[in-house]
Amino acid sequence: MPAVVGVLALQGAVGLHARALQRLGSSVREVRTAADLDAVDALVVPGGESTTMSKLLEANGLFDPLATRLAEGMPALGTCAGMILLAADVLDGRADQRCLGAIDIDVRRNAFGRQVDSFETDLQVIGLDEAPVHAVFIRAPVVDRVGSEVEVLAEVETRPVACRQGPVMVTAFHPELSSDLRIHELFVSRVLAA
């Protein structure tokens, strides 16, 4: 039976992630409750506002069940705020902001600047063919510390912007805003299948 990929549907570009995964042939389910989480084999945590998403995870009774599933090895892809939520620590978050600790990185929110500093660039991503990925960065975080088990897949000016550790992959950019499906495909074909 093919894996069911959930998309955390509390905030962010849920529909765009779901359509990208469906175009790759994945079975997709939106996740809003602990029961929804029980029904999926992997999860995409989309961009949004990380402190708000952290509060919504708590308010919906999802934070602890999700942390448990991740600790048990559930594959996950986090993009932008999703990267912050999956990290070990956020360096400039609110005192009550929690991270899920699914990948051994520390991140800094909005490190590339405010909304007006958003940018697009072409990236070489390890694990993909030589054609660069056109990446959209919106109030993007950066990785400030990388643990020894973490593989850096892409960088902007020597700052990691895509990383992987075991079944967890994160990007500081928004692959769902591009017609290029290779980041989602990398997650589905290599991370989820591992």
C-alpha positions as CSV (number, residue, x, y, z in Angstrom):
1,M,0.0,0.0,0.0
2,P,1.5,3.4,-1.0
3,A,2.5,5.8,1.8
4,V,0.0,8.5,2.8
5,V,1.6,11.9,3.1
6,G,0.0,14.4,5.4
7,V,0.2,18.1,5.0
8,L,-0.1,20.0,8.3
9,A,-3.1,22.2,7.6
10,L,-3.0,24.8,10.4
11,Q,-1.5,27.7,8.3
12,G,0.5,28.2,5.1
13,A,0.4,27.0,1.6
14,V,-1.3,23.7,2.3
15,G,-3.0,23.3,-1.0
16,L,0.2,24.0,-3.0
17,H,2.1,21.3,-1.1
18,A,-0.8,18.9,-1.5
19,R,-1.1,19.5,-5.3
20,A,2.7,19.0,-5.7
21,L,2.6,15.7,-3.9
22,Q,-0.5,14.6,-5.8
23,R,1.2,15.4,-9.1
24,L,4.0,12.9,-8.0
25,G,1.3,10.3,-7.4
26,S,1.3,10.4,-3.6
27,S,-1.9,9.9,-1.6
28,V,-2.3,13.1,0.4
29,R,-4.3,13.9,3.6
30,E,-4.6,17.3,5.4
31,V,-3.7,17.0,9.1
32,R,-5.6,19.2,11.6
33,T,-6.1,16.7,14.5
34,A,-4.3,13.9,16.3
35,A,-6.6,11.5,14.5
36,D,-5.6,12.9,11.2
37,L,-1.9,12.5,12.2
38,D,-2.5,8.8,13.1
39,A,-3.7,8.2,9.5
40,V,-0.5,9.4,7.7
41,D,2.9,7.8,7.2
42,A,4.8,11.1,6.7
43,L,4.2,14.8,7.1
44,V,4.9,18.1,5.3
45,V,5.1,21.1,7.6
46,P,4.5,24.1,5.4
47,G,5.7,27.7,5.7
48,G,3.7,30.3,7.7
49,E,4.5,32.1,10.9
50,S,6.4,29.8,13.2
51,T,5.3,31.2,16.6
52,T,1.6,31.1,15.5
53,M,2.0,27.6,14.1
54,S,3.6,26.5,17.4
55,K,0.6,27.9,19.3
56,L,-1.8,26.3,16.9
57,L,-0.1,22.9,17.3
58,E,-0.6,23.2,21.1
59,A,-4.2,24.5,20.8
60,N,-5.1,21.6,18.5
61,G,-3.5,19.0,20.7
62,L,-1.0,18.1,18.0
63,F,2.3,19.2,19.4
64,D,3.1,16.3,21.7
65,P,1.6,13.5,19.4
66,L,3.6,15.0,16.5
67,A,6.8,15.2,18.5
68,T,6.3,11.5,19.5
69,R,5.7,10.4,15.8
70,L,8.9,12.3,14.8
71,A,10.9,10.7,17.6
72,E,9.7,7.3,16.4
73,G,11.1,8.1,12.9
74,M,8.2,9.5,10.9
75,P,9.5,11.1,7.7
76,A,8.9,14.9,7.5
77,L,9.6,17.7,5.1
78,G,9.6,21.2,6.6
79,T,9.7,24.4,4.5
80,C,10.5,27.9,5.9
81,A,8.5,28.0,9.2
82,G,8.3,24.2,8.9
83,M,12.1,24.1,9.1
84,I,12.0,26.3,12.3
85,L,9.4,24.0,13.9
86,L,11.3,20.8,13.1
87,A,14.7,22.2,14.3
88,A,16.3,21.4,17.6
89,D,16.3,25.1,18.6
90,V,15.2,28.5,17.4
91,L,17.7,31.2,18.5
92,D,15.5,34.3,18.4
93,G,12.0,32.9,19.0
94,R,9.6,33.9,21.8
95,A,10.3,32.4,25.2
96,D,7.2,30.2,24.9
97,Q,8.0,29.0,21.3
98,R,8.6,25.2,21.1
99,C,10.5,23.3,18.5
100,L,10.0,19.6,17.7
101,G,13.6,18.7,17.7
102,A,13.4,16.4,14.7
103,I,16.6,17.5,13.0
104,D,19.8,18.6,14.8
105,I,20.0,22.2,13.6
106,D,19.6,25.6,15.3
107,V,17.8,28.2,13.2
108,R,17.4,32.0,13.2
109,R,14.0,33.4,12.1
110,N,13.8,35.9,9.3
111,A,17.5,35.9,9.1
112,F,17.6,37.0,5.4
113,G,15.5,40.1,6.4
114,R,12.0,41.3,6.4
115,Q,9.3,40.7,3.7
116,V,10.8,43.4,1.5
117,D,14.1,41.5,1.5
118,S,12.5,38.4,0.0
119,F,14.4,37.1,-3.0
120,E,14.7,34.3,-5.5
121,T,17.8,32.5,-6.6
122,D,19.0,29.3,-8.3
123,L,20.5,26.7,-6.1
124,Q,22.5,23.5,-6.7
125,V,20.9,20.9,-4.4
126,I,22.8,17.7,-3.5
127,G,20.8,14.7,-4.6
128,L,19.3,16.3,-7.7
129,D,20.6,16.5,-11.2
130,E,22.8,19.4,-12.3
131,A,20.0,21.7,-13.2
132,P,19.6,24.3,-10.4
133,V,16.4,24.6,-8.4
134,H,14.8,28.0,-8.6
135,A,14.2,28.8,-4.9
136,V,11.8,31.4,-3.5
137,F,12.9,32.9,-0.1
138,I,10.2,34.8,1.9
139,R,11.3,36.1,5.4
140,A,13.5,33.0,5.3
141,P,15.3,31.5,8.3
142,V,18.9,30.4,8.1
143,V,20.6,27.5,9.8
144,D,23.0,28.8,12.5
145,R,24.3,25.4,13.7
146,V,24.4,22.0,12.0
147,G,24.8,18.8,14.0
148,S,27.3,16.1,13.0
149,E,24.6,13.8,11.6
150,V,23.0,16.5,9.4
151,E,23.8,16.6,5.7
152,V,23.7,20.1,4.1
153,L,22.0,19.8,0.7
154,A,22.2,23.5,-0.4
155,E,23.7,26.8,0.7
156,V,23.3,30.5,0.0
157,E,26.5,32.4,0.6
158,T,27.8,29.6,2.8
159,R,24.6,29.5,4.9
160,P,22.8,26.2,4.9
161,V,19.3,26.5,3.4
162,A,18.4,22.8,2.8
163,C,19.4,20.0,5.1
164,R,18.6,16.4,5.8
165,Q,19.0,14.1,8.8
166,G,17.7,10.5,8.3
167,P,14.0,10.8,7.4
168,V,13.7,14.5,8.0
169,M,14.4,17.1,5.3
170,V,14.1,20.9,5.6
171,T,14.4,23.9,3.4
172,A,14.5,27.6,4.2
173,F,12.8,28.3,0.9
174,H,9.3,27.5,-0.6
175,P,9.5,24.7,-3.1
176,E,5.7,24.7,-3.4
177,L,5.8,28.1,-5.1
178,S,7.7,26.7,-8.0
179,S,6.5,24.4,-10.8
180,D,9.7,22.4,-10.2
181,L,8.7,19.3,-8.2
182,R,12.2,18.0,-7.6
183,I,12.3,18.9,-3.9
184,H,9.0,17.1,-3.2
185,E,10.2,14.3,-5.4
186,L,13.5,14.0,-3.5
187,F,11.4,13.8,-0.2
188,V,9.0,11.2,-1.6
189,S,11.5,9.1,-3.6
190,R,14.5,9.1,-1.4
191,V,13.7,10.3,2.1
192,L,10.2,8.7,2.5
193,A,11.3,5.5,0.7
194,A,14.5,5.1,2.8
